[in-house]
């Protein structure tokens, strides 16, 4: 017995089909040279998930090298985004800290002259 798909799984599948960019059959893809394939994939803006699905259809595994590249790419992107978020939040925190620090002075210490 197959398990019944959840609502979210159905939505994911519908979105995946709607966003599918590869419009050539496997046979048509087999007719292309490597550089033609690269150009085709870049021209249509193929998503990594769709490329992985294509490999699954061929019973191929991207292997260690592909996984390592993907892990490094994701790690680099997360690190850079985290760095930008930390820099941005420090600027906001610093400005707020200055305001709070100025407000914490008793009014009689601050003089007009």
PAZAPA-4460 file (N, C-alpha, C; in steps of 0.05 Angstrom, whole numbers, plus 32768, in hexadecimal, padded with zeros to 4 digits):
% residues 113
    n_x    n_y    n_z   ca_x   ca_y   ca_z    c_x    c_y    c_z   seq   type   mol
   8011   7FE8   8000   8000   8000   8000   8012   8019   8000     1      X     A
   800B   802B   7FEE   801A   8044   7FED   800F   8057   8002     2      X     A
   8020   8068   800D   8016   807B   8021   8008   8092   8013     3      X     A
   7FF5   809D   8021   7FE5   80B3   8016   7FF6   80CD   8018     4      X     A
   7FF7   80DC   8003   8006   80F5   8003   7FF8   810A   8014     5      X     A
   8008   8119   8023   7FFD   812E   8033   7FF7   8146   8021     6      X     A
   7FE8   8158   802C   7FE2   8170   801D   7FFB   817F   8014     7      X     A
   800E   8182   8027   8027   8191   8020   8037   8182   800B     8      X     A
   8037   8168   800C   8046   8158   7FF7   8039   815D   7FDC     9      X     A
   801E   815D   7FDB   8010   8162   7FC2   8016   817E   7FB7    10      X     A
   8016   8192   7FC9   801D   81AD   7FC1   8039   81AF   7FB6    11      X     A
   804C   81A2   7FC4   8068   81A2   7FBB   806A   8195   7FA0    12      X     A
   805C   8180   7F9B   805D   8172   7F81   8052   8184   7F6B    13      X     A
   803B   8191   7F71   802F   81A2   7F5D   8042   81BA   7F56    14      X     A
   804E   81C5   7F6B   8060   81DC   7F66   8078   81D3   7F56    15      X     A
   8083   81BB   7F5D   809A   81B0   7F4E   8093   81AC   7F31    16      X     A
   807C   81A1   7F2B   8074   819D   7F0F   8070   81B8   7F01    17      X     A
   8063   81CB   7F0F   805E   81E5   7F03   8078   81F4   7EFD    18      X     A
   808C   81F0   7F0E   80A6   81FE   7F0B   80BA   81EF   7EFA    19      X     A
   80B2   81D9   7EEF   80C4   81C8   7EDF   80CF   81D8   7EC7    20      X     A
   80E8   81D8   7EC3   80F4   81E8   7EAE   80FF   81D7   7E97    21      X     A
   8107   81BE   7E9D   8111   81AD   7E88   80F9   81A3   7E78    22      X     A
   80F9   81AB   7E5E   80E2   81A4   7E4E   80EA   8190   7E37    23      X     A
   8102   8186   7E39   810B   8172   7E25   8109   8156   7E32    24      X     A
   8104   8143   7E21   8103   8127   7E2B   811F   811D   7E30    25      X     A
   8121   8108   7E3E   813C   80FC   7E43   814A   80F5   7E29    26      X     A
   813B   80EB   7E16   8147   80E4   7DFC   8152   80FC   7DEE    27      X     A
   8144   8113   7DF0   814E   812C   7DE4   8167   8135   7DF2    28      X     A
   8167   8132   7E0D   817F   813A   7E1C   8197   8129   7E16    29      X     A
   8192   810F   7E11   81A7   80FD   7E0A   81B4   8104   7DEF    30      X     A
   81A6   8112   7DDE   81B0   811A   7DC4   81C3   8131   7DC5    31      X     A
   81C3   8140   7DDC   81D3   8158   7DDE   81EF   8152   7DE9    32      X     A
   8202   8163   7DE0   821E   8161   7DEB   821E   816E   7E06    33      X     A
   8234   816A   7E15   8236   8174   7E30   8233   8192   7E31    34      X     A
   8241   81A1   7E21   823F   81BE   7E21   8223   81C8   7E18    35      X     A
   8216   81B9   7E06   81FB   81C0   7DFF   81E8   81BD   7E16    36      X     A
   81ED   81A7   7E26   81DC   81A3   7E3D   81E0   81B9   7E52    37      X     A
   81FA   81C0   7E56   8200   81D6   7E6A   81F2   81EF   7E61    38      X     A
   81F4   81F6   7E47   81E7   820E   7E3D   81C9   820D   7E40    39      X     A
   81BD   81F6   7E3A   81A0   81F2   7E3C   8198   81F6   7E59    40      X     A
   81A5   81E9   7E6C   819E   81EB   7E88   81A1   8208   7E92    41      X     A
   81B6   8215   7E8A   81BA   8231   7E92   81A5   8243   7E86    42      X     A
   819F   823F   7E6C   818B   8250   7E5F   816F   824E   7E6B    43      X     A
   8167   8236   7E73   814D   8233   7E7F   814C   8238   7E9D    44      X     A
   8164   823C   7EA9   8165   8241   7EC6   815B   822A   7ED6    45      X     A
   8165   8212   7ECF   815C   81FA   7EDC   8164   81FB   7EFA    46      X     A
   8152   81F1   7F0B   8156   81F0   7F27   8166   81D6   7F2F    47      X     A
   8176   81D8   7F44   8185   81C0   7F4C   8174   81A8   7F52    48      X     A
   815C   81AD   7F5E   814A   8197   7F64   8142   8188   7F4B    49      X     A
   813E   8196   7F35   8136   818A   7F1C   814D   8179   7F11    50      X     A
   8166   8183   7F14   817D   8174   7F0B   8180   815A   7F1B    51      X     A
   817B   815C   7F35   817D   8144   7F46   8167   8131   7F3E    52      X     A
   814F   813B   7F38   813A   8129   7F2F   8141   811B   7F15    53      X     A
   814F   8129   7F03   8158   811E   7EEA   816C   8107   7EEF    54      X     A
   817E   810C   7F02   8191   80F7   7F09   8183   80DF   7F15    55      X     A
   816F   80E3   7F25   8160   80CD   7F30   8153   80BC   7F1B    56      X     A
   8148   80CA   7F06   813C   80BB   7EF0   8150   80A9   7EE2    57      X     A
   8169   80B1   7EE3   817E   80A1   7ED6   818B   808E   7EE9    58      X     A
   8181   808D   7F01   818D   807C   7F16   81AA   8083   7F1B    59      X     A
   81B0   809D   7F1B   81CB   80A7   7F20   81CB   80B6   7F3A    60      X     A
   81E2   80B5   7F47   81E7   80C3   7F60   81FD   80D7   7F5B    61      X     A
   81F9   80F0   7F63   820E   8104   7F5E   8228   80FD   7F6C    62      X     A
   8227   80EB   7F80   823F   80E2   7F8D   824B   80F7   7FA0    63      X     A
   8262   80EF   7FAA   826F   8100   7FBE   8276   811C   7FB4    64      X     A
   8281   811D   7F9C   8289   8137   7F91   8272   814B   7F8F    65      X     A
   825C   8142   7F84   8244   8153   7F81   8239   815B   7F9C    66      X     A
   8239   8148   7FAF   822F   814E   7FCA   8241   8161   7FD8    67      X     A
   825B   815D   7FD5   826F   816F   7FE1   826C   818B   7FD6    68      X     A
   8269   818E   7FBC   8265   81A8   7FB0   824B   81B5   7FBA    69      X     A
   8236   81A6   7FBC   821D   81B0   7FC6   821F   81B9   7FE3    70      X     A
   822C   81A8   7FF4   8230   81AF   8010   8240   81C8   8013    71      X     A
   8256   81CA   8004   8267   81E2   8005   8258   81FB   7FFC    72      X     A
   8248   81F9   7FE7   8239   820F   7FDC   8225   8219   7FF1    73      X     A
   8216   8206   7FFD   8201   820D   8011   820F   8219   802A    74      X     A
   8225   820D   8032   8233   8218   804A   823D   8234   8044    75      X     A
   8248   8239   802D   8252   8254   8026   823C   8268   8025    76      X     A
   8225   8261   8019   820E   8273   8018   8203   827A   8033    77      X     A
   8201   8265   8044   81F6   8269   805F   8209   827B   806F    78      X     A
   8223   8276   806D   8237   8286   807B   8236   82A3   8073    79      X     A
   8236   82A8   8058   8235   82C4   804F   821C   82D2   8057    80      X     A
   8205   82C4   8055   81EC   82D0   805E   81EC   82D6   807C    81      X     A
   81F6   82C3   808B   81F8   82C7   80A8   820A   82DE   80AF    82      X     A
   8220   82E1   80A0   8233   82F7   80A5   8225   8312   80A0    83      X     A
   8216   8314   808A   8207   832C   8083   81F2   8332   8099    84      X     A
   81E5   831E   80A2   81D0   8322   80B7   81DD   832C   80D1    85      X     A
   81F4   8320   80D8   8202   8328   80F0   820B   8345   80EE    86      X     A
   8216   834D   80D7   821F   8368   80D3   8208   837B   80D5    87      X     A
   81F2   8374   80C7   81DA   8385   80C8   81CF   8388   80E4    88      X     A
   81CE   8372   80F2   81C2   8373   810D   81D4   8382   8120    89      X     A
   81EF   8381   811D   8201   8391   812E   81FD   83AE   812A    90      X     A
   81F9   83B7   8111   81F4   83D3   810C   81DA   83DC   811A    91      X     A
   81C5   83CD   8119   81AC   83D4   8126   81B0   83D3   8144    92      X     A
   81BD   83BF   814E   81C1   83BC   816B   81D2   83D3   8175    93      X     A
   81E7   83DA   8166   81F9   83F0   816F   81EA   840A   8171    94      X     A
   81DA   8411   815D   81CB   8429   815D   81B7   8429   8174    95      X     A
   81A9   8413   8178   8196   8412   818E   81A4   8413   81A9    96      X     A
   81BB   8407   81AB   81CA   8408   81C4   81D2   8425   81CB    97      X     A
   81DB   8434   81B7   81E2   8450   81BB   81CA   845F   81C5    98      X     A
   81B3   845B   81B8   819B   846A   81C0   8194   8463   81DD    99      X     A
   8195   8449   81E4   818E   8441   81FF   81A2   844C   8213   100      X     A
   81BB   844D   820B   81D0   8457   821D   81CB   8475   8222   101      X     A
   81C5   8484   820D   81C0   84A1   8210   81A7   84A5   8221   102      X     A
   8193   8495   821D   817A   8498   822D   817E   8491   824A   103      X     A
   8192   8480   8250   8196   8477   826C   81A3   848D   827D   104      X     A
   81AF   84A2   8271   81BA   84B7   8281   81A4   84C7   828E   105      X     A
   81A8   84CD   82A8   8194   84DF   82B5   8194   84FA   82A8   106      X     A
   817D   8507   82A6   817B   8521   8299   818B   8537   82A6   107      X     A
   8191   8534   82C0   81A0   8549   82CD   81BE   8548   82C7   108      X     A
   81C8   8532   82BC   81E4   8530   82B5   81E9   853F   829A   109      X     A
   81D6   853D   8289   81D9   854A   826F   81D3   8568   8272   110      X     A
   81E6   8578   826B   81E2   8595   826E   81E1   85A3   8254   111      X     A
   81D5   85BA   8254   81D2   85CA   823B   81EB   85D9   8235   112      X     A
   81FD   85DD   8246   8212   85EF   8240   822C   85E2   8240   113      X     A
***
